[in-house]
Each structure stands twice: as C-alpha cells, then as structure tokens.
C-alpha cells in the first residue's frame, strides 16, 4: 500500500523470529510516551505536548535549563514529570500549563522519570541518572524516599513493574538490576494509613501506634537518604550477559520476563523466579547500538529501536519456553 511504501516497510521473516523491519528515522531514535487513557491522546516530546491526530503542538514547557531526556504522564491527574541535563526533576500541571515544583538531588544528567503505575495510592516518582543512582521521590511531600546505589556507571533507564513491588534498571556498567521495593511499600502504608492520633506531650502516632517523626526528624531522615540511601529497597537480581553498556530494560506486563537492549547490538530476554533470574535468549540483527526495547502488552512480540536507523519487531513465541 501507499502507507507501506512511505514507511519503507518490509517483512523479514527470518526463522519466524524477526517480524518487521521499519526504516523511517534518523540515526538516533528517541522514546515518546503516549498517554494511556486521555482523549485526545497526546504525548510530550522534550518540552512539548502534541495532539498526534492532527500533528499540532498543544503546549510547550520551557523551564528546563538544557536538554530534557525523560517524561511521563500521571495516569489519573493532569500531571507530567520531566527530567533533564540540568539535574532537575519537574512536575507540571498541563491543564494549568505551569510547573508546580522542582525536585533536586541528582548530581548529573537525568535519563528517565516515571510515575508509579498506581500513583494514586503510591505517590512515587522513579528517576535514573548519570550520577550512577536511581531515586524514589514522594511527589506529595516533595521529598526523596530512597537513593538506590550499586551501579558503577551511568544509569540509562529505570522502570516500575506494572503490578509487583519491583524496579528494573539498566546501566552502562553492562548490568541490569532488579530491585525489591516491598520494604518501602510496607513502610509507606504503615506510616500513612489512618488518621494521626495525639499522644501526651503533643507527639503524634500513626495508625500502627508508632510515633510519627517530627519535622526535624523527617529532615534528618531525608538527609540520611540523600547521603547513604535506605534499606527499604534492596537488590533482588543482578543480570550480567551484555558485552557493552545496557541502554534499556523493560518488564513483561504479565509474565516473569525481562528484555534488555545494549550497545553490543543485542536484545536479551531474561526470566525471573522467586530466587533467581537467568538469560533465556539473545535476539541478534541490529547493526548498531540498541537504544530501547519493549514487550507487546498482549502478543509474543518485542519491539526494539537502534542507532542503525531501524525499528525491529521480534516474534519471541518460539524463543521463550
């Protein structure tokens, strides 16, 4: 069809593995995020918000002092979070068309930012940075909850699991790490459930009968998190197998699988159990660094994009058992 000719579309069908190969983009492909529920659907690109149906810019947000590398929509509120090379995370109200506040703490470029999938119950933002850390933030209290350390090179991306207490991160140290946030979730639920109850002397208790920290104590806890991290989030797996830096990692939406993309031109598939994670297969075909990969939410497909100017869609149904 004319559309296929315009996209220079070809079906490759090599051993039933690679389904499609799309050539449409300049050498480096960037990630765009589509809002999951709002209509008209729109997405931010750098500091812009677009209506893709008519190809027009709806808004532009320009307070960052340098390139903006990561953006995400809140699922239910009219909020966008962004992170950039100015080391800043900004939360915007796109209906009010202004920045609500800025989160400071990272010491280098911020690569990705994401709202928690259940951000109504867990008002968290996850960020990944070239300062070799991930950070978890409470956007209601505007404070840092945890600093996740362990990578020894730039952290290129980080993402929440869609339903479990897990985070995945990818780094140029050639590893993928999976983090367990169960401790933080339990701590937040224990500290936030129910109403505060007064104690003799003016102290306050949470719903579990434990004293809530005072303002000074909370400030001290924030400083401790900034300097040393916390033990509320722990490393569950360290996945090694890529020969060069890893640019992206993504959870399967429903199954215990991961996909990762790296500068070794490969996409790797991993499987997780309760006690370990291991490599299942390697998808080869890209001719340059692979920038990103994602699972299809319903089908046995993985899509990847690369600096070789291509997007590839892989059929993994026969490759993952």
ABEGO torsion letter per residue (X at the ends): XAAAAAAGBBBAGBGGABABBBBABBABBBBBBBBAABOBBBBBBEABBBBAAAGBBABBBAABBEBBABBBBBAABBBBBBBBAAGBBBBBBAAAGBBABBBBGBABBBABBBBBABAAABBBBBBBBAAGBBBBBBAAAGBBABBBBGBABBBABBBBBAABBBBBBBBAAGBBBBBBAAAAAAAAAAAABEBBBBBBGGBBBBAAGBBBBBAAAAAAAAAAAAAAEBAABBBABBBBGBABBBABBBBBAABBBBBBBBAAGBBBBBBBBAABBBBABBBBGBABBBABBBBBAABBBBBBBBAAGBBBBBBAAAABX
